[in-house]
Amino acid sequence: MIRNIIAAIVGGLVTFVTLWVWSVTNFTSDELSAFAIASVLGAIGYLVWPVIAFFWARNRVQNRRDEQIQKEVDKQLAQQGK
């Protein structure tokens, strides 16, 4: 449920930003193609956001684990040096 809500928000934001960029820059002269492009990009955002969130979370976990390992190594080296 929450995943679908977040996906809808992400898809809506991508669509909004695409249409906003189109209106500011006149990316294309045809409104129908602008709405089609925005819809496709919004749908891609809807489908892809869990993959991006997974990679972000995985990198965060790896960084925390690496920091913990480095702290333990530093602690053991300090004990050996005494």
N, C-alpha and C positions, 0 to 999 in steps of 0.2 A: 504494500500500500504506500508506504513512505517512498519507496524506490520509484514508483510510478508518479507520485507527486513531484519529486525532485526532477525526474526526467521531463515531465511536462513543463516545469519552470525553466529548465535548461533549454528545451526546444523552443519555448516561447521567447526567451531572451535572445537566442540565436536568430530567430525569425525577425524580432523587433530590431536588432542591431543591423541585420542585413537590409531591411527596408529603410532604416534610418540612413545608413551609408548610401543607399541608392538615391534617396531623396536629396541628400547633401551634394553628392558628386554627379548625379545624372548618369550612373553607371550604364544604364541602357535606356533607350528612348521608349521602349514598349513596356507599358505597365504590367501587362499579363506575364511577360517573361520575367520581370522583376519579382512578381509575386510567386511565380513558379520556382525561381531560384531560391527565394527566401523560404518557401515551403520545403524544398528538398534539403536545404541546409539545416532547417529546423528539425526535420525528421532524422537527419544524420546525427545532429546533436542529441536528440532524444535517445537514439540507439547506442551512441558511442560513449556517453558520459560514464557508465559503469566501468568501462575499460580504463579510461583516464583516471578515475578514482582509485581503481585497483593498483595501477602503476604508482600513483602518488603514495598510497598507503604502504605498498611494498617497499618503496625507497625509504620511507620514513622509518619503518621497522628495521630495515637493514642498517640505517645510520645509527639508530639507537643501540642496536646489538654491537656494531663496530665500536661505538664509544664505550660501552660496558667492557668489551674485551680489552680495549686499550687501557682503560682504568685499571683492570685487573693485572695486566702486564706491567704497567708502571708500578703498581703496588708490590708486585713480586720482585721486580728489579730493585726497588728501594729496600726491601727486606734483605735481599742478597747482598746489597752494598754495605750493610751495617756490620 
